[in-house]
Amino acid sequence: MYREEAHYLERTAPWIERVGLAYVKQRVVDDVAGRAELYARFLESQLHSQDDPWKERAEGKDASEYASLATVE
């Protein structure tokens, strides 16, 4: 809900202060159907934009940048 309703670059604490904790509780805790809709929209948004940079690194992306230098004897 914060992702959808907060102003651009608004932090969570000022957002909660602006809308009120009772409003957040009503929308997230008390409204089961609304919570399910928020969750479904969040999952849909993540399908198209969520990249895990640590997964790419674990699979070898940019590995050559961090290879040890050759040992000179």
PDB file of N, CA, C and O in Angstrom, chain B, residues numbered from 101:
ATOM      1  N   MET B 101       0.823  -1.175   0.000  1.00  0.00           N
ATOM      2  CA  MET B 101       0.000   0.000   0.000  1.00  0.00           C
ATOM      3  C   MET B 101       0.877   1.253   0.000  1.00  0.00           C
ATOM      4  O   MET B 101       0.582   2.214  -0.710  1.00  0.00           O
ATOM      5  N   TYR B 102       1.946   1.249   0.785  1.00  0.00           N
ATOM      6  CA  TYR B 102       2.878   2.380   0.795  1.00  0.00           C
ATOM      7  C   TYR B 102       3.436   2.612  -0.598  1.00  0.00           C
ATOM      8  O   TYR B 102       3.522   3.751  -1.056  1.00  0.00           O
ATOM      9  N   ARG B 103       3.817   1.535  -1.270  1.00  0.00           N
ATOM     10  CA  ARG B 103       4.389   1.627  -2.611  1.00  0.00           C
ATOM     11  C   ARG B 103       3.421   2.318  -3.573  1.00  0.00           C
ATOM     12  O   ARG B 103       3.856   3.054  -4.460  1.00  0.00           O
ATOM     13  N   GLU B 104       2.144   2.096  -3.413  1.00  0.00           N
ATOM     14  CA  GLU B 104       1.144   2.656  -4.319  1.00  0.00           C
ATOM     15  C   GLU B 104       0.668   4.057  -3.917  1.00  0.00           C
ATOM     16  O   GLU B 104       0.306   4.850  -4.786  1.00  0.00           O
ATOM     17  N   GLU B 105       0.662   4.375  -2.625  1.00  0.00           N
ATOM     18  CA  GLU B 105       0.010   5.594  -2.168  1.00  0.00           C
ATOM     19  C   GLU B 105       0.945   6.699  -1.688  1.00  0.00           C
ATOM     20  O   GLU B 105       0.526   7.854  -1.610  1.00  0.00           O
ATOM     21  N   ALA B 106       2.179   6.387  -1.369  1.00  0.00           N
ATOM     22  CA  ALA B 106       3.085   7.420  -0.867  1.00  0.00           C
ATOM     23  C   ALA B 106       3.496   8.362  -1.992  1.00  0.00           C
ATOM     24  O   ALA B 106       3.494   7.996  -3.167  1.00  0.00           O
ATOM     25  N   HIS B 107       3.847   9.584  -1.600  1.00  0.00           N
ATOM     26  CA  HIS B 107       4.374  10.539  -2.568  1.00  0.00           C
ATOM     27  C   HIS B 107       5.780  10.100  -2.975  1.00  0.00           C
ATOM     28  O   HIS B 107       6.463   9.407  -2.220  1.00  0.00           O
ATOM     29  N   TYR B 108       6.203  10.499  -4.155  1.00  0.00           N
ATOM     30  CA  TYR B 108       7.532  10.156  -4.648  1.00  0.00           C
ATOM     31  C   TYR B 108       8.587  10.616  -3.645  1.00  0.00           C
ATOM     32  O   TYR B 108       8.585  11.770  -3.217  1.00  0.00           O
ATOM     33  N   LEU B 109       9.484   9.711  -3.275  1.00  0.00           N
ATOM     34  CA  LEU B 109      10.580   9.933  -2.320  1.00  0.00           C
ATOM     35  C   LEU B 109      10.111  10.188  -0.884  1.00  0.00           C
ATOM     36  O   LEU B 109      10.914  10.606  -0.049  1.00  0.00           O
ATOM     37  N   GLU B 110       8.850   9.951  -0.581  1.00  0.00           N
ATOM     38  CA  GLU B 110       8.366  10.110   0.785  1.00  0.00           C
ATOM     39  C   GLU B 110       8.773   8.901   1.611  1.00  0.00           C
ATOM     40  O   GLU B 110       8.527   7.763   1.211  1.00  0.00           O
ATOM     41  N   ARG B 111       9.378   9.132   2.731  1.00  0.00           N
ATOM     42  CA  ARG B 111       9.814   8.056   3.608  1.00  0.00           C
ATOM     43  C   ARG B 111       8.605   7.455   4.326  1.00  0.00           C
ATOM     44  O   ARG B 111       7.536   8.063   4.376  1.00  0.00           O
ATOM     45  N   THR B 112       8.789   6.249   4.885  1.00  0.00           N
ATOM     46  CA  THR B 112       7.657   5.554   5.502  1.00  0.00           C
ATOM     47  C   THR B 112       7.119   6.272   6.734  1.00  0.00           C
ATOM     48  O   THR B 112       5.903   6.358   6.904  1.00  0.00           O
ATOM     49  N   ALA B 113       7.988   6.789   7.595  1.00  0.00           N
ATOM     50  CA  ALA B 113       7.502   7.439   8.814  1.00  0.00           C
ATOM     51  C   ALA B 113       6.655   8.678   8.497  1.00  0.00           C
ATOM     52  O   ALA B 113       5.564   8.811   9.051  1.00  0.00           O
ATOM     53  N   PRO B 114       7.113   9.591   7.627  1.00  0.00           N
ATOM     54  CA  PRO B 114       6.242  10.728   7.291  1.00  0.00           C
ATOM     55  C   PRO B 114       4.946  10.289   6.599  1.00  0.00           C
ATOM     56  O   PRO B 114       3.901  10.913   6.784  1.00  0.00           O
ATOM     57  N   TRP B 115       5.013   9.231   5.813  1.00  0.00           N
ATOM     58  CA  TRP B 115       3.804   8.739   5.145  1.00  0.00           C
ATOM     59  C   TRP B 115       2.790   8.255   6.182  1.00  0.00           C
ATOM     60  O   TRP B 115       1.610   8.599   6.107  1.00  0.00           O
ATOM     61  N   ILE B 116       3.246   7.460   7.144  1.00  0.00           N
ATOM     62  CA  ILE B 116       2.337   6.961   8.186  1.00  0.00           C
ATOM     63  C   ILE B 116       1.794   8.120   9.004  1.00  0.00           C
ATOM     64  O   ILE B 116       0.621   8.115   9.377  1.00  0.00           O
ATOM     65  N   GLU B 117       2.627   9.112   9.289  1.00  0.00           N
ATOM     66  CA  GLU B 117       2.150  10.279  10.032  1.00  0.00           C
ATOM     67  C   GLU B 117       1.082  11.031   9.228  1.00  0.00           C
ATOM     68  O   GLU B 117       0.109  11.529   9.794  1.00  0.00           O
ATOM     69  N   ARG B 118       1.270  11.108   7.913  1.00  0.00           N
ATOM     70  CA  ARG B 118       0.326  11.830   7.065  1.00  0.00           C
ATOM     71  C   ARG B 118      -1.013  11.101   6.949  1.00  0.00           C
ATOM     72  O   ARG B 118      -2.068  11.719   7.089  1.00  0.00           O
ATOM     73  N   VAL B 119      -0.975   9.776   6.692  1.00  0.00           N
ATOM     74  CA  VAL B 119      -2.229   9.046   6.466  1.00  0.00           C
ATOM     75  C   VAL B 119      -2.838   8.515   7.757  1.00  0.00           C
ATOM     76  O   VAL B 119      -4.046   8.286   7.822  1.00  0.00           O
ATOM     77  N   GLY B 120      -2.025   8.320   8.773  1.00  0.00           N
ATOM     78  CA  GLY B 120      -2.503   7.829  10.057  1.00  0.00           C
ATOM     79  C   GLY B 120      -2.350   6.326  10.200  1.00  0.00           C
ATOM     80  O   GLY B 120      -2.622   5.563   9.273  1.00  0.00           O
ATOM     81  N   LEU B 121      -1.914   5.921  11.367  1.00  0.00           N
ATOM     82  CA  LEU B 121      -1.714   4.498  11.639  1.00  0.00           C
ATOM     83  C   LEU B 121      -3.034   3.728  11.601  1.00  0.00           C
ATOM     84  O   LEU B 121      -3.060   2.561  11.210  1.00  0.00           O
ATOM     85  N   ALA B 122      -4.116   4.367  12.001  1.00  0.00           N
ATOM     86  CA  ALA B 122      -5.427   3.699  11.966  1.00  0.00           C
ATOM     87  C   ALA B 122      -5.812   3.351  10.527  1.00  0.00           C
ATOM     88  O   ALA B 122      -6.372   2.286  10.269  1.00  0.00           O
ATOM     89  N   TYR B 123      -5.505   4.260   9.590  1.00  0.00           N
ATOM     90  CA  TYR B 123      -5.799   3.999   8.177  1.00  0.00           C
ATOM     91  C   TYR B 123      -4.987   2.807   7.667  1.00  0.00           C
ATOM     92  O   TYR B 123      -5.518   1.938   6.976  1.00  0.00           O
ATOM     93  N   VAL B 124      -3.701   2.772   8.010  1.00  0.00           N
ATOM     94  CA  VAL B 124      -2.844   1.661   7.576  1.00  0.00           C
ATOM     95  C   VAL B 124      -3.353   0.352   8.166  1.00  0.00           C
ATOM     96  O   VAL B 124      -3.456  -0.650   7.458  1.00  0.00           O
ATOM     97  N   LYS B 125      -3.671   0.357   9.456  1.00  0.00           N
ATOM     98  CA  LYS B 125      -4.188  -0.845  10.110  1.00  0.00           C
ATOM     99  C   LYS B 125      -5.484  -1.307   9.456  1.00  0.00           C
ATOM    100  O   LYS B 125      -5.672  -2.499   9.212  1.00  0.00           O
ATOM    101  N   GLN B 126      -6.382  -0.358   9.171  1.00  0.00           N
ATOM    102  CA  GLN B 126      -7.664  -0.721   8.550  1.00  0.00           C
ATOM    103  C   GLN B 126      -7.436  -1.346   7.183  1.00  0.00           C
ATOM    104  O   GLN B 126      -8.085  -2.338   6.851  1.00  0.00           O
ATOM    105  N   ARG B 127      -6.533  -0.797   6.385  1.00  0.00           N
ATOM    106  CA  ARG B 127      -6.301  -1.293   5.028  1.00  0.00           C
ATOM    107  C   ARG B 127      -5.497  -2.595   4.998  1.00  0.00           C
ATOM    108  O   ARG B 127      -5.722  -3.432   4.124  1.00  0.00           O
ATOM    109  N   VAL B 128      -4.568  -2.777   5.932  1.00  0.00           N
ATOM    110  CA  VAL B 128      -3.678  -3.936   5.877  1.00  0.00           C
ATOM    111  C   VAL B 128      -4.131  -5.065   6.795  1.00  0.00           C
ATOM    112  O   VAL B 128      -4.091  -6.231   6.403  1.00  0.00           O
ATOM    113  N   VAL B 129      -4.554  -4.742   7.989  1.00  0.00           N
ATOM    114  CA  VAL B 129      -4.886  -5.783   8.966  1.00  0.00           C
ATOM    115  C   VAL B 129      -6.351  -6.184   8.889  1.00  0.00           C
ATOM    116  O   VAL B 129      -6.672  -7.371   8.829  1.00  0.00           O
ATOM    117  N   ASP B 130      -7.238  -5.196   8.892  1.00  0.00           N
ATOM    118  CA  ASP B 130      -8.665  -5.488   8.992  1.00  0.00           C
ATOM    119  C   ASP B 130      -9.313  -5.906   7.674  1.00  0.00           C
ATOM    120  O   ASP B 130     -10.256  -6.697   7.679  1.00  0.00           O
ATOM    121  N   ASP B 131      -8.832  -5.397   6.563  1.00  0.00           N
ATOM    122  CA  ASP B 131      -9.442  -5.668   5.249  1.00  0.00           C
ATOM    123  C   ASP B 131      -8.714  -6.834   4.570  1.00  0.00           C
ATOM    124  O   ASP B 131      -7.747  -6.627   3.837  1.00  0.00           O
ATOM    125  N   VAL B 132      -9.180  -8.046   4.819  1.00  0.00           N
ATOM    126  CA  VAL B 132      -8.519  -9.241   4.299  1.00  0.00           C
ATOM    127  C   VAL B 132      -8.535  -9.264   2.772  1.00  0.00           C
ATOM    128  O   VAL B 132      -7.517  -9.571   2.151  1.00  0.00           O
ATOM    129  N   ALA B 133      -9.663  -8.948   2.166  1.00  0.00           N
ATOM    130  CA  ALA B 133      -9.751  -8.957   0.697  1.00  0.00           C
ATOM    131  C   ALA B 133      -8.864  -7.869   0.096  1.00  0.00           C
ATOM    132  O   ALA B 133      -8.192  -8.103  -0.908  1.00  0.00           O
ATOM    133  N   GLY B 134      -8.858  -6.694   0.697  1.00  0.00           N
ATOM    134  CA  GLY B 134      -8.009  -5.614   0.214  1.00  0.00           C
ATOM    135  C   GLY B 134      -6.543  -5.952   0.341  1.00  0.00           C
ATOM    136  O   GLY B 134      -5.750  -5.620  -0.541  1.00  0.00           O
ATOM    137  N   ARG B 135      -6.164  -6.619   1.444  1.00  0.00           N
ATOM    138  CA  ARG B 135      -4.780  -7.051   1.639  1.00  0.00           C
ATOM    139  C   ARG B 135      -4.375  -8.048   0.558  1.00  0.00           C
ATOM    140  O   ARG B 135      -3.255  -7.990   0.052  1.00  0.00           O
ATOM    141  N   ALA B 136      -5.266  -8.949   0.206  1.00  0.00           N
ATOM    142  CA  ALA B 136      -4.975  -9.921  -0.849  1.00  0.00           C
ATOM    143  C   ALA B 136      -4.798  -9.229  -2.194  1.00  0.00           C
ATOM    144  O   ALA B 136      -3.944  -9.629  -2.984  1.00  0.00           O
ATOM    145  N   GLU B 137      -5.591  -8.200  -2.464  1.00  0.00           N
ATOM    146  CA  GLU B 137      -5.440  -7.443  -3.710  1.00  0.00           C
ATOM    147  C   GLU B 137      -4.122  -6.685  -3.747  1.00  0.00           C
ATOM    148  O   GLU B 137      -3.445  -6.665  -4.775  1.00  0.00           O
ATOM    149  N   LEU B 138      -3.754  -6.059  -2.631  1.00  0.00           N
ATOM    150  CA  LEU B 138      -2.469  -5.363  -2.557  1.00  0.00           C
ATOM    151  C   LEU B 138      -1.323  -6.336  -2.813  1.00  0.00           C
ATOM    152  O   LEU B 138      -0.394  -6.031  -3.561  1.00  0.00           O
ATOM    153  N   TYR B 139      -1.396  -7.496  -2.193  1.00  0.00           N
ATOM    154  CA  TYR B 139      -0.351  -8.508  -2.355  1.00  0.00           C
ATOM    155  C   TYR B 139      -0.267  -8.983  -3.804  1.00  0.00           C
ATOM    156  O   TYR B 139       0.829  -9.141  -4.342  1.00  0.00           O
ATOM    157  N   ALA B 140      -1.407  -9.210  -4.432  1.00  0.00           N
ATOM    158  CA  ALA B 140      -1.425  -9.658  -5.831  1.00  0.00           C
ATOM    159  C   ALA B 140      -0.815  -8.598  -6.745  1.00  0.00           C
ATOM    160  O   ALA B 140      -0.063  -8.927  -7.662  1.00  0.00           O
ATOM    161  N   ARG B 141      -1.139  -7.319  -6.499  1.00  0.00           N
ATOM    162  CA  ARG B 141      -0.561  -6.245  -7.315  1.00  0.00           C
ATOM    163  C   ARG B 141       0.940  -6.123  -7.085  1.00  0.00           C
ATOM    164  O   ARG B 141       1.695  -5.850  -8.018  1.00  0.00           O
ATOM    165  N   PHE B 142       1.375  -6.326  -5.838  1.00  0.00           N
ATOM    166  CA  PHE B 142       2.808  -6.289  -5.557  1.00  0.00           C
ATOM    167  C   PHE B 142       3.537  -7.406  -6.291  1.00  0.00           C
ATOM    168  O   PHE B 142       4.576  -7.170  -6.908  1.00  0.00           O
ATOM    169  N   LEU B 143       2.998  -8.621  -6.229  1.00  0.00           N
ATOM    170  CA  LEU B 143       3.635  -9.745  -6.924  1.00  0.00           C
ATOM    171  C   LEU B 143       3.708  -9.494  -8.426  1.00  0.00           C
ATOM    172  O   LEU B 143       4.726  -9.792  -9.050  1.00  0.00           O
ATOM    173  N   GLU B 144       2.650  -8.953  -9.010  1.00  0.00           N
ATOM    174  CA  GLU B 144       2.647  -8.644 -10.436  1.00  0.00           C
ATOM    175  C   GLU B 144       3.715  -7.613 -10.767  1.00  0.00           C
ATOM    176  O   GLU B 144       4.404  -7.744 -11.778  1.00  0.00           O
ATOM    177  N   SER B 145       3.862  -6.599  -9.940  1.00  0.00           N
ATOM    178  CA  SER B 145       4.871  -5.568 -10.209  1.00  0.00           C
ATOM    179  C   SER B 145       6.285  -6.136 -10.138  1.00  0.00           C
ATOM    180  O   SER B 145       7.168  -5.701 -10.876  1.00  0.00           O
ATOM    181  N   GLN B 146       6.497  -7.091  -9.267  1.00  0.00           N
ATOM    182  CA  GLN B 146       7.838  -7.653  -9.110  1.00  0.00           C
ATOM    183  C   GLN B 146       8.216  -8.605 -10.241  1.00  0.00           C
ATOM    184  O   GLN B 146       9.401  -8.831 -10.484  1.00  0.00           O
ATOM    185  N   LEU B 147       7.240  -9.156 -10.924  1.00  0.00           N
ATOM    186  CA  LEU B 147       7.530 -10.045 -12.052  1.00  0.00           C
ATOM    187  C   LEU B 147       8.264  -9.313 -13.168  1.00  0.00           C
ATOM    188  O   LEU B 147       9.064  -9.907 -13.891  1.00  0.00           O
ATOM    189  N   HIS B 148       7.989  -8.032 -13.302  1.00  0.00           N
ATOM    190  CA  HIS B 148       8.527  -7.267 -14.415  1.00  0.00           C
ATOM    191  C   HIS B 148       9.725  -6.415 -14.057  1.00  0.00           C
ATOM    192  O   HIS B 148      10.388  -5.888 -14.950  1.00  0.00           O
ATOM    193  N   SER B 149      10.024  -6.265 -12.774  1.00  0.00           N
ATOM    194  CA  SER B 149      11.078  -5.324 -12.424  1.00  0.00           C
ATOM    195  C   SER B 149      12.076  -5.832 -11.405  1.00  0.00           C
ATOM    196  O   SER B 149      13.060  -5.146 -11.130  1.00  0.00           O
ATOM    197  N   GLN B 150      11.867  -6.984 -10.844  1.00  0.00           N
ATOM    198  CA  GLN B 150      12.747  -7.443  -9.775  1.00  0.00           C
ATOM    199  C   GLN B 150      13.935  -8.210 -10.330  1.00  0.00           C
ATOM    200  O   GLN B 150      13.782  -9.315 -10.852  1.00  0.00           O
ATOM    201  N   ASP B 151      15.116  -7.621 -10.215  1.00  0.00           N
ATOM    202  CA  ASP B 151      16.360  -8.292 -10.580  1.00  0.00           C
ATOM    203  C   ASP B 151      17.178  -8.483  -9.311  1.00  0.00           C
ATOM    204  O   ASP B 151      17.268  -7.579  -8.480  1.00  0.00           O
ATOM    205  N   ASP B 152      17.760  -9.639  -9.170  1.00  0.00           N
ATOM    206  CA  ASP B 152      18.561  -9.927  -7.989  1.00  0.00           C
ATOM    207  C   ASP B 152      20.034  -9.841  -8.371  1.00  0.00           C
ATOM    208  O   ASP B 152      20.566 -10.793  -8.940  1.00  0.00           O
ATOM    209  N   PRO B 153      20.712  -8.729  -8.075  1.00  0.00           N
ATOM    210  CA  PRO B 153      22.113  -8.588  -8.475  1.00  0.00           C
ATOM    211  C   PRO B 153      23.021  -9.598  -7.783  1.00  0.00           C
ATOM    212  O   PRO B 153      24.051  -9.978  -8.340  1.00  0.00           O
ATOM    213  N   TRP B 154      22.664 -10.038  -6.590  1.00  0.00           N
ATOM    214  CA  TRP B 154      23.496 -11.023  -5.900  1.00  0.00           C
ATOM    215  C   TRP B 154      23.404 -12.381  -6.578  1.00  0.00           C
ATOM    216  O   TRP B 154      24.381 -13.130  -6.599  1.00  0.00           O
ATOM    217  N   LYS B 155      22.247 -12.704  -7.129  1.00  0.00           N
ATOM    218  CA  LYS B 155      22.109 -13.969  -7.853  1.00  0.00           C
ATOM    219  C   LYS B 155      22.998 -13.951  -9.102  1.00  0.00           C
ATOM    220  O   LYS B 155      23.679 -14.931  -9.404  1.00  0.00           O
ATOM    221  N   GLU B 156      22.982 -12.825  -9.819  1.00  0.00           N
ATOM    222  CA  GLU B 156      23.839 -12.704 -11.006  1.00  0.00           C
ATOM    223  C   GLU B 156      25.300 -12.871 -10.624  1.00  0.00           C
ATOM    224  O   GLU B 156      26.052 -13.561 -11.312  1.00  0.00           O
ATOM    225  N   ARG B 157      25.700 -12.244  -9.534  1.00  0.00           N
ATOM    226  CA  ARG B 157      27.099 -12.337  -9.090  1.00  0.00           C
ATOM    227  C   ARG B 157      27.445 -13.773  -8.699  1.00  0.00           C
ATOM    228  O   ARG B 157      28.528 -14.260  -9.024  1.00  0.00           O
ATOM    229  N   ALA B 158      26.530 -14.455  -8.001  1.00  0.00           N
ATOM    230  CA  ALA B 158      26.770 -15.838  -7.588  1.00  0.00           C
ATOM    231  C   ALA B 158      26.892 -16.769  -8.786  1.00  0.00           C
ATOM    232  O   ALA B 158      27.567 -17.797  -8.720  1.00  0.00           O
ATOM    233  N   GLU B 159      26.232 -16.400  -9.886  1.00  0.00           N
ATOM    234  CA  GLU B 159      26.298 -17.216 -11.095  1.00  0.00           C
ATOM    235  C   GLU B 159      27.499 -16.863 -11.975  1.00  0.00           C
ATOM    236  O   GLU B 159      27.641 -17.402 -13.072  1.00  0.00           O
ATOM    237  N   GLY B 160      28.363 -15.961 -11.500  1.00  0.00           N
ATOM    238  CA  GLY B 160      29.611 -15.683 -12.206  1.00  0.00           C
ATOM    239  C   GLY B 160      29.674 -14.368 -12.957  1.00  0.00           C
ATOM    240  O   GLY B 160      30.671 -14.101 -13.626  1.00  0.00           O
ATOM    241  N   LYS B 161      28.649 -13.541 -12.872  1.00  0.00           N
ATOM    242  CA  LYS B 161      28.695 -12.263 -13.577  1.00  0.00           C
ATOM    243  C   LYS B 161      29.835 -11.423 -13.012  1.00  0.00           C
ATOM    244  O   LYS B 161      29.981 -11.299 -11.796  1.00  0.00           O
ATOM    245  N   ASP B 162      30.637 -10.850 -13.895  1.00  0.00           N
ATOM    246  CA  ASP B 162      31.765  -9.988 -13.535  1.00  0.00           C
ATOM    247  C   ASP B 162      32.846 -10.717 -12.738  1.00  0.00           C
ATOM    248  O   ASP B 162      33.636 -10.067 -12.053  1.00  0.00           O
ATOM    249  N   ALA B 163      32.901 -12.022 -12.807  1.00  0.00           N
ATOM    250  CA  ALA B 163      33.897 -12.780 -12.049  1.00  0.00           C
ATOM    251  C   ALA B 163      35.318 -12.397 -12.449  1.00  0.00           C
ATOM    252  O   ALA B 163      36.222 -12.408 -11.613  1.00  0.00           O
ATOM    253  N   SER B 164      35.519 -12.063 -13.708  1.00  0.00           N
ATOM    254  CA  SER B 164      36.877 -11.718 -14.163  1.00  0.00           C
ATOM    255  C   SER B 164      37.385 -10.438 -13.510  1.00  0.00           C
ATOM    256  O   SER B 164      38.596 -10.244 -13.408  1.00  0.00           O
ATOM    257  N   GLU B 165      36.503  -9.574 -13.074  1.00  0.00           N
ATOM    258  CA  GLU B 165      36.927  -8.330 -12.431  1.00  0.00           C
ATOM    259  C   GLU B 165      37.542  -8.574 -11.060  1.00  0.00           C
ATOM    260  O   GLU B 165      38.291  -7.737 -10.555  1.00  0.00           O
ATOM    261  N   TYR B 166      37.235  -9.700 -10.466  1.00  0.00           N
ATOM    262  CA  TYR B 166      37.704  -9.968  -9.116  1.00  0.00           C
ATOM    263  C   TYR B 166      38.645 -11.172  -9.053  1.00  0.00           C
ATOM    264  O   TYR B 166      38.861 -11.741  -7.983  1.00  0.00           O
ATOM    265  N   ALA B 167      39.191 -11.548 -10.175  1.00  0.00           N
ATOM    266  CA  ALA B 167      40.138 -12.669 -10.199  1.00  0.00           C
ATOM    267  C   ALA B 167      41.467 -12.197  -9.628  1.00  0.00           C
ATOM    268  O   ALA B 167      41.848 -11.037  -9.785  1.00  0.00           O
ATOM    269  N   SER B 168      42.162 -13.105  -8.970  1.00  0.00           N
ATOM    270  CA  SER B 168      43.469 -12.788  -8.397  1.00  0.00           C
ATOM    271  C   SER B 168      44.464 -12.530  -9.506  1.00  0.00           C
ATOM    272  O   SER B 168      44.368 -13.095 -10.595  1.00  0.00           O
ATOM    273  N   LEU B 169      45.423 -11.664  -9.211  1.00  0.00           N
ATOM    274  CA  LEU B 169      46.492 -11.409 -10.157  1.00  0.00           C
ATOM    275  C   LEU B 169      47.409 -12.637 -10.237  1.00  0.00           C
ATOM    276  O   LEU B 169      47.477 -13.433  -9.300  1.00  0.00           O
ATOM    277  N   ALA B 170      48.083 -12.774 -11.323  1.00  0.00           N
ATOM    278  CA  ALA B 170      49.008 -13.907 -11.472  1.00  0.00           C
ATOM    279  C   ALA B 170      50.140 -13.768 -10.455  1.00  0.00           C
ATOM    280  O   ALA B 170      50.599 -12.666 -10.153  1.00  0.00           O
ATOM    281  N   THR B 171      50.565 -14.895  -9.948  1.00  0.00           N
ATOM    282  CA  THR B 171      51.654 -14.909  -8.972  1.00  0.00           C
ATOM    283  C   THR B 171      52.986 -14.814  -9.714  1.00  0.00           C
ATOM    284  O   THR B 171      53.248 -15.585 -10.637  1.00  0.00           O
ATOM    285  N   VAL B 172      53.815 -13.869  -9.306  1.00  0.00           N
ATOM    286  CA  VAL B 172      55.121 -13.696  -9.927  1.00  0.00           C
ATOM    287  C   VAL B 172      56.171 -14.267  -8.994  1.00  0.00           C
ATOM    288  O   VAL B 172      56.234 -13.901  -7.820  1.00  0.00           O
ATOM    289  N   GLU B 173      57.008 -15.178  -9.524  1.00  0.00           N
ATOM    290  CA  GLU B 173      58.035 -15.789  -8.674  1.00  0.00           C
ATOM    291  C   GLU B 173      59.401 -15.354  -9.083  1.00  0.00           C
ATOM    292  O   GLU B 173      60.389 -15.770  -8.477  1.00  0.00           O
TER     293      GLU B 173
END
